[in-house]
Amino acid sequence: MTSSPVPQPERPPAPMRPPSKRAVAAAVGGVVVVVGGLLALLWSLVEGGSPQAPTQLELVRIGLTVLLGTGGLFGLYLAWRRQRSTEIALAQKQQDQADVARAYELQRETAETTRHDAEARRITELYTKAVEQLGSDKAPVRLGGLYALERLAQDHGEQRQTIVNVLCAYLRMPYTPPDNPPVLDDITDPAVRKELIAEHREQVQEREVRLAAQRILARHLHPGDNPDNPVETFWTGIDVDLTNATLTDLDLSGCIVHTTSFRGATFIDEAWFSGVTFTGNVISAGAIFTGSAIFTEATFGGAASFRQATFTDVADFDRATFTRQANFAGVAFTDVYFSGATFTGNAVFGGATFTGRVGFVRATFTRGAVFRGATLPSTRYAGRNTPSPWTRLEGARFAGGVPAELAEFMSAPEEEAVKGTVAG
């Protein structure tokens, strides 16, 4: 931080030096001598019985008046010099005080700049050390790095988005979940047994590290019981990019996130989004989406719930895979696309409301598809000139038969072809 130069005001003139006592005494003495001499001269010229005596006396009085007036003017001059000197001295004092204030301000700005630079260096050092810990081959060290970053973000709000980006980048790194513990009964080589045990232990420890990163995100994206008065640990306005991330038992229940991307993400086990509020381009249950919601090519290994979510703009689930139940009950959709999506578990859209363009083109439902109570646009898509809203189901396949709520949007040949393919 650099301080702006302080303008230097015009300095007041130097104070006038008052006349010395010697100069004043000399001036007064001179006036007295001159006046006395003139009076003596005029008096000597006056003859008591002379007819010009009154005139001469008048001249003496005039001379005395002039001399006295001259003395008064000299006194006024001295008073003016004294007043002027006092004013200049006061202005000089004010200028000195202003100089002291400017010097103090410059000193304060310099100290603030030094403090800011020192704080920035300290933050950089802490951040660098924590990130280096994330690269350690020891799980406890990586955990320490995560919590160091969390503490840094909590203490310095301007660093929160950067640190969340680091956490998300860590979760986006390639990861292989641990399998069951290795069977070692048939392995006699101690070195091989040790290697297998160490590899499995590392996978389990890495899972714990990643779960900790997920919990840190969830903890600081949760506003508490009263969103209008959030807790101190809540980080507002955070963007979360989990594109292609591998997530285990993700639980963002009750969280508030600005924008989020789950494009291509893999959810191991269940994913919880109950009561989540997304204020940007995201998808989740209980959320209100103010922009496009992109969940393209995401894979859910466990149950996925989007109950009571509200999408005010485009929701894109193209080519998403739901291996277990996908619950969209009560969701309010505007424009939504499930093109090429695969539902190998039950797909529940009961009570959902579709108010915009709806596309299930080439979607596959291998188990039950429930649309009971759902409200869809009454117009079937018939080309680009079809006015919105519309419903499009070309190539959609329903193993349990086309739900009654969707039958009117599929032509007879298409419906028979789909049924025949599934039956075959």
C-alpha positions as CSV (number, residue, x, y, z in Angstrom):
1,M,0.0,0.0,0.0
2,T,1.5,3.3,-1.1
3,S,0.5,6.6,0.5
4,S,-0.3,9.6,-1.7
5,P,2.1,12.6,-1.3
6,V,1.0,15.2,1.2
7,P,0.7,18.7,-0.5
8,Q,2.9,21.3,1.1
9,P,0.8,24.5,1.7
10,E,2.3,28.0,1.2
11,R,4.2,28.9,4.4
12,P,3.3,32.2,6.1
13,P,5.7,35.1,6.0
14,A,8.3,35.4,8.7
15,P,7.1,37.3,11.7
16,M,8.1,41.0,11.9
17,R,10.7,41.7,14.5
18,P,9.4,44.4,17.0
19,P,11.6,47.5,17.4
20,S,14.1,47.2,20.2
21,K,13.9,49.2,23.4
22,R,16.9,51.2,22.4
23,A,15.3,52.1,19.0
24,V,12.1,53.2,20.7
25,A,13.9,55.2,23.3
26,A,15.9,56.9,20.6
27,A,12.8,57.7,18.5
28,V,11.0,59.1,21.6
29,G,14.0,61.2,22.6
30,G,14.4,62.5,19.1
31,V,10.8,63.6,19.0
32,V,11.1,65.3,22.4
33,V,14.3,67.1,21.4
34,V,12.7,68.3,18.1
35,V,9.5,69.4,19.8
36,G,11.4,71.1,22.6
37,G,13.7,72.9,20.2
38,L,10.9,74.1,18.1
39,L,8.9,75.3,21.1
40,A,12.0,77.2,22.4
41,L,12.6,78.7,19.1
42,L,9.1,79.8,18.6
43,W,8.8,81.1,22.2
44,S,12.0,83.2,21.8
45,L,10.5,84.8,18.7
46,V,7.4,85.9,20.5
47,E,7.5,89.4,21.9
48,G,5.0,90.0,24.6
49,G,3.8,93.5,23.5
50,S,4.1,92.9,19.8
51,P,1.0,92.9,17.6
52,Q,2.2,89.7,16.0
53,A,2.3,87.9,19.4
54,P,-1.2,86.3,19.1
55,T,-0.3,85.1,15.6
56,Q,3.0,83.7,16.8
57,L,1.3,81.9,19.7
58,E,-1.2,80.4,17.3
59,L,1.7,79.2,15.2
60,V,3.2,77.6,18.3
61,R,0.0,75.8,19.1
62,I,-0.2,74.6,15.4
63,G,3.3,73.4,15.6
64,L,2.7,71.6,18.9
65,T,-0.5,70.0,17.4
66,V,1.5,68.8,14.4
67,L,4.2,67.4,16.5
68,L,1.7,65.7,18.9
69,G,-0.1,64.2,15.8
70,T,3.2,62.9,14.5
71,G,3.8,61.3,17.9
72,G,0.4,59.7,17.8
73,L,1.0,58.4,14.3
74,F,4.2,56.9,15.5
75,G,2.4,55.3,18.4
76,L,-0.2,53.8,16.0
77,Y,2.6,52.5,13.8
78,L,4.1,50.8,16.8
79,A,0.7,49.3,17.8
80,W,0.2,48.0,14.2
81,R,3.6,46.4,14.1
82,R,2.9,44.7,17.4
83,Q,-0.5,43.4,16.2
84,R,1.0,42.3,12.9
85,S,3.8,40.5,14.6
86,T,1.2,38.7,16.9
87,E,-0.9,37.6,13.9
88,I,2.2,36.2,12.0
89,A,3.3,34.4,15.1
90,L,-0.1,32.8,15.5
91,A,-0.1,31.7,11.9
92,Q,3.4,30.2,12.3
93,K,2.2,28.3,15.4
94,Q,-0.8,26.9,13.4
95,Q,1.5,26.0,10.5
96,D,3.9,24.2,12.9
97,Q,0.9,22.3,14.3
98,A,-0.2,21.4,10.8
99,D,3.3,20.2,10.0
100,V,3.3,18.0,13.2
101,A,-0.1,16.6,12.1
102,R,1.1,15.8,8.6
103,A,4.3,14.2,10.0
104,Y,2.1,12.0,12.3
105,E,-0.2,11.1,9.4
106,L,2.8,10.1,7.3
107,Q,4.2,8.1,10.2
108,R,0.8,6.4,10.6
109,E,0.5,5.6,6.9
110,T,4.0,4.2,6.9
111,A,3.3,2.1,9.9
112,E,0.0,0.9,8.3
113,T,1.8,0.0,5.1
114,T,4.5,-1.9,7.0
115,R,1.8,-3.7,9.1
116,H,-0.1,-4.6,5.9
117,D,3.0,-5.9,4.1
118,A,4.0,-7.9,7.2
119,E,0.4,-9.4,7.4
120,A,0.4,-10.2,3.7
121,R,3.8,-12.0,4.1
122,R,2.5,-13.9,7.1
123,I,-0.6,-15.0,5.2
124,T,1.4,-16.0,2.2
125,E,3.8,-18.0,4.4
126,L,0.9,-19.8,6.2
127,Y,-0.9,-20.5,2.9
128,T,2.2,-21.8,1.2
129,K,3.1,-24.1,4.2
130,A,-0.5,-25.4,4.3
131,V,-0.6,-26.1,0.6
132,E,2.8,-27.9,0.9
133,Q,1.3,-30.1,3.6
134,L,-1.5,-31.1,1.3
135,G,1.2,-32.6,-1.0
136,S,2.6,-34.8,1.8
137,D,2.5,-38.5,1.5
138,K,1.4,-38.8,5.1
139,A,-2.3,-38.5,5.7
140,P,-2.0,-36.8,9.1
141,V,0.1,-34.1,7.5
142,R,-2.5,-33.6,4.8
143,L,-5.2,-33.3,7.4
144,G,-3.1,-30.7,9.2
145,G,-2.8,-28.7,6.0
146,L,-6.6,-28.8,5.5
147,Y,-7.3,-27.5,9.0
148,A,-4.6,-24.8,8.7
149,L,-6.3,-23.6,5.5
150,E,-9.6,-23.6,7.3
151,R,-8.3,-21.5,10.1
152,L,-6.6,-19.1,7.7
153,A,-9.9,-18.6,5.8
154,Q,-11.9,-18.1,9.0
155,D,-9.6,-15.4,10.2
156,H,-9.2,-13.7,6.8
157,G,-12.4,-13.3,4.8
158,E,-10.6,-12.1,1.7
159,Q,-8.8,-15.5,1.4
160,R,-11.9,-17.7,1.7
161,Q,-12.7,-18.1,-2.0
162,T,-9.1,-18.9,-2.8
163,I,-8.9,-21.5,0.0
164,V,-12.2,-23.1,-1.1
165,N,-10.8,-23.3,-4.6
166,V,-7.8,-25.2,-3.1
167,L,-10.1,-27.6,-1.2
168,C,-12.2,-28.2,-4.3
169,A,-9.1,-28.8,-6.4
170,Y,-8.0,-31.4,-3.9
171,L,-11.3,-33.2,-4.2
172,R,-11.1,-33.0,-8.0
173,M,-7.7,-34.9,-8.0
174,P,-7.8,-38.5,-9.2
175,Y,-8.9,-40.9,-6.4
176,T,-9.5,-44.6,-6.1
177,P,-11.8,-45.5,-3.2
178,P,-10.6,-48.4,-1.0
179,D,-11.9,-51.9,-1.5
180,N,-12.4,-54.4,1.2
181,P,-9.2,-55.3,3.2
182,P,-7.0,-57.6,1.1
183,V,-7.1,-61.3,1.6
184,L,-3.7,-62.4,2.7
185,D,-4.3,-66.1,3.4
186,D,-2.7,-67.3,0.2
187,I,0.2,-64.8,0.2
188,T,3.3,-66.1,1.8
189,D,5.8,-63.4,0.7
190,P,6.1,-61.0,3.7
191,A,7.1,-58.1,1.4
192,V,4.0,-58.5,-0.8
193,R,1.8,-58.8,2.3
194,K,3.3,-55.6,3.7
195,E,2.9,-53.8,0.5
196,L,-0.8,-54.8,0.1
197,I,-1.5,-53.8,3.7
198,A,0.2,-50.4,3.3
199,E,-1.6,-49.7,0.0
200,H,-5.0,-50.4,1.6
201,R,-4.2,-48.4,4.7
202,E,-3.2,-45.4,2.5
203,Q,-6.5,-45.6,0.5
204,V,-8.5,-45.7,3.8
205,Q,-6.5,-42.7,5.2
206,E,-7.0,-40.7,1.9
207,R,-10.7,-41.3,2.2
208,E,-10.6,-39.8,5.7
209,V,-8.7,-36.8,4.4
210,R,-11.3,-36.2,1.6
211,L,-14.2,-36.6,4.0
212,A,-12.5,-34.0,6.2
213,A,-12.3,-31.6,3.2
214,Q,-16.0,-32.2,2.4
215,R,-17.0,-31.6,6.1
216,I,-15.0,-28.3,6.1
217,L,-16.9,-27.1,3.0
218,A,-20.2,-28.2,4.5
219,R,-19.5,-26.6,7.9
220,H,-18.7,-23.2,6.4
221,L,-21.5,-23.2,3.8
222,H,-24.1,-23.8,6.5
223,P,-25.6,-20.5,7.9
224,G,-27.0,-22.1,11.0
225,D,-30.6,-22.4,12.1
226,N,-31.4,-18.8,11.1
227,P,-30.2,-17.9,7.6
228,D,-31.1,-14.2,8.3
229,N,-28.7,-14.2,11.2
230,P,-26.0,-16.6,10.1
231,V,-23.4,-18.0,12.5
232,E,-19.8,-16.6,12.5
233,T,-18.5,-19.7,10.7
234,F,-20.7,-19.2,7.7
235,W,-18.8,-18.1,4.5
236,T,-21.2,-16.2,2.3
237,G,-21.0,-15.8,-1.5
238,I,-18.8,-18.8,-2.0
239,D,-18.4,-20.6,-5.4
240,V,-17.8,-24.3,-5.3
241,D,-16.4,-26.1,-8.4
242,L,-16.5,-29.9,-8.0
243,T,-16.4,-30.7,-11.7
244,N,-15.3,-34.4,-12.2
245,A,-14.8,-34.7,-8.4
246,T,-15.1,-38.0,-6.6
247,L,-17.3,-37.5,-3.5
248,T,-18.1,-39.9,-0.8
249,D,-21.3,-39.5,1.3
250,L,-21.5,-35.9,0.5
251,D,-23.8,-34.1,2.9
252,L,-24.6,-30.4,2.1
253,S,-27.9,-30.4,4.0
254,G,-29.1,-26.9,4.8
255,C,-26.1,-25.2,3.1
256,I,-26.2,-22.0,1.0
257,V,-23.8,-21.8,-1.9
258,H,-23.5,-19.1,-4.6
259,T,-22.6,-21.2,-7.7
260,T,-21.7,-24.8,-7.8
261,S,-20.7,-27.2,-10.6
262,F,-21.1,-31.0,-10.3
263,R,-20.5,-31.7,-14.0
264,G,-19.1,-35.2,-14.4
265,A,-18.9,-35.7,-10.7
266,T,-19.0,-39.2,-9.2
267,F,-21.0,-39.6,-6.0
268,I,-20.0,-42.7,-4.0
269,D,-22.8,-43.9,-1.7
270,E,-25.5,-41.5,-0.9
271,A,-25.6,-37.8,-1.6
272,W,-27.5,-35.5,0.7
273,F,-28.8,-32.1,-0.5
274,S,-31.8,-31.7,1.8
275,G,-32.8,-28.1,2.2
276,V,-29.8,-26.7,0.3
277,T,-30.2,-23.2,-1.2
278,F,-28.1,-22.5,-4.3
279,T,-28.1,-18.9,-5.4
280,G,-26.3,-19.5,-8.7
281,N,-25.8,-22.1,-11.4
282,V,-26.4,-25.3,-9.4
283,I,-28.6,-28.3,-8.8
284,S,-29.8,-29.6,-5.5
285,A,-32.7,-30.6,-3.3
286,G,-34.6,-27.9,-1.5
287,A,-32.7,-25.3,-3.6
288,I,-33.8,-22.3,-5.5
289,F,-31.8,-21.9,-8.7
290,T,-31.5,-18.5,-10.2
291,G,-29.4,-19.5,-13.2
292,S,-28.8,-22.6,-15.3
293,A,-28.3,-25.8,-13.3
294,I,-25.7,-28.0,-14.9
295,F,-25.3,-31.6,-13.8
296,T,-24.2,-33.1,-17.1
297,E,-22.7,-36.7,-17.0
298,A,-22.8,-36.9,-13.2
299,T,-22.9,-40.4,-11.8
300,F,-24.7,-41.2,-8.6
301,G,-23.6,-44.5,-7.0
302,G,-26.2,-44.2,-4.2
303,A,-29.5,-42.6,-3.7
304,A,-29.9,-39.0,-5.0
305,S,-32.5,-36.8,-3.5
306,F,-33.7,-33.5,-5.1
307,R,-36.9,-33.2,-3.1
308,Q,-38.7,-29.8,-3.2
309,A,-36.0,-28.2,-5.3
310,T,-36.9,-25.1,-7.4
311,F,-35.3,-24.4,-10.7
312,T,-36.1,-20.9,-12.0
313,D,-33.9,-21.4,-15.1
314,V,-32.5,-24.2,-17.2
315,A,-31.7,-27.5,-15.4
316,D,-29.5,-29.8,-17.5
317,F,-29.1,-33.5,-16.4
318,D,-28.0,-34.7,-19.9
319,R,-26.3,-38.1,-19.8
320,A,-26.5,-38.3,-16.0
321,T,-26.6,-41.8,-14.4
322,F,-28.7,-42.6,-11.4
323,T,-27.8,-46.1,-10.2
324,R,-30.3,-46.1,-7.3
325,Q,-33.4,-44.1,-6.5
326,A,-33.5,-40.6,-8.0
327,N,-36.0,-38.5,-6.0
328,F,-37.4,-35.4,-7.7
329,A,-40.7,-35.4,-5.9
330,G,-42.3,-31.9,-5.6
331,V,-39.6,-30.3,-7.7
332,A,-40.6,-27.1,-9.6
333,F,-38.9,-27.2,-13.0
334,T,-38.8,-24.5,-15.7
335,D,-36.7,-25.7,-18.6
336,V,-35.2,-29.2,-17.8
337,Y,-33.4,-31.7,-19.9
338,F,-32.6,-35.4,-19.2
339,S,-31.4,-36.2,-22.7
340,G,-29.6,-39.6,-22.6
341,A,-30.0,-39.9,-18.8
342,T,-30.1,-43.4,-17.3
343,F,-32.2,-44.3,-14.3
344,T,-31.4,-47.8,-13.2
345,G,-33.2,-47.3,-9.9
346,N,-36.7,-45.9,-9.3
347,A,-37.2,-42.4,-10.7
348,V,-39.7,-40.4,-8.7
349,F,-41.2,-37.3,-10.2
350,G,-44.4,-37.4,-8.2
351,G,-45.9,-33.9,-7.7
352,A,-43.3,-32.3,-9.9
353,T,-44.2,-29.2,-11.8
354,F,-42.8,-28.6,-15.3
355,T,-43.6,-25.1,-16.6
356,G,-41.1,-24.7,-19.5
357,R,-39.5,-27.0,-22.0
358,V,-39.2,-30.6,-20.9
359,G,-36.9,-33.1,-22.6
360,F,-36.5,-36.8,-21.9
361,V,-35.0,-37.6,-25.3
362,R,-33.4,-41.1,-25.3
363,A,-33.7,-41.3,-21.5
364,T,-33.8,-44.8,-20.2
365,F,-35.9,-46.0,-17.2
366,T,-35.0,-49.6,-16.4
367,R,-37.2,-49.7,-13.3
368,G,-40.3,-47.7,-12.2
369,A,-40.9,-44.2,-13.3
370,V,-43.4,-42.4,-11.1
371,F,-45.0,-39.2,-12.5
372,R,-48.2,-39.4,-10.4
373,G,-49.5,-35.8,-9.8
374,A,-46.9,-34.3,-12.0
375,T,-47.9,-31.3,-14.2
376,L,-46.3,-31.1,-17.7
377,P,-46.7,-28.7,-20.6
378,S,-49.6,-29.8,-22.8
379,T,-47.8,-29.2,-26.1
380,R,-45.8,-32.0,-27.6
381,Y,-42.5,-31.0,-29.3
382,A,-43.0,-31.1,-33.1
383,G,-40.0,-29.2,-34.4
384,R,-38.1,-26.1,-33.8
385,N,-41.1,-23.9,-34.6
386,T,-43.1,-25.5,-31.7
387,P,-44.0,-22.7,-29.3
388,S,-42.8,-23.0,-25.7
389,P,-43.5,-24.7,-23.4
390,W,-43.4,-28.2,-24.8
391,T,-42.7,-31.8,-23.8
392,R,-40.3,-34.0,-25.8
393,L,-39.9,-37.8,-25.3
394,E,-38.4,-39.1,-28.5
395,G,-36.5,-42.3,-27.9
396,A,-37.3,-42.5,-24.2
397,R,-37.5,-46.1,-22.9
398,F,-39.6,-47.2,-20.0
399,A,-39.1,-50.8,-18.8
400,G,-42.3,-50.7,-16.8
401,G,-44.4,-49.1,-19.5
402,V,-45.0,-45.4,-20.3
403,P,-46.5,-43.6,-17.3
404,A,-50.0,-42.5,-18.0
405,E,-49.0,-38.9,-17.5
406,L,-46.5,-39.2,-20.4
407,A,-48.5,-41.3,-22.8
408,E,-50.1,-38.4,-24.7
409,F,-46.6,-37.0,-25.6
410,M,-45.5,-40.2,-27.4
411,S,-46.8,-41.2,-30.8
412,A,-48.2,-44.8,-31.1
413,P,-45.3,-46.1,-33.3
414,E,-42.7,-44.7,-31.0
415,E,-44.5,-46.1,-27.9
416,E,-44.8,-49.6,-29.4
417,A,-41.2,-49.5,-30.6
418,V,-40.0,-48.6,-27.1
419,K,-42.1,-51.2,-25.4
420,G,-41.0,-53.9,-27.9
421,T,-37.3,-53.0,-27.4
422,V,-37.6,-53.2,-23.6
423,A,-39.5,-56.4,-23.8
424,G,-37.0,-58.0,-26.1
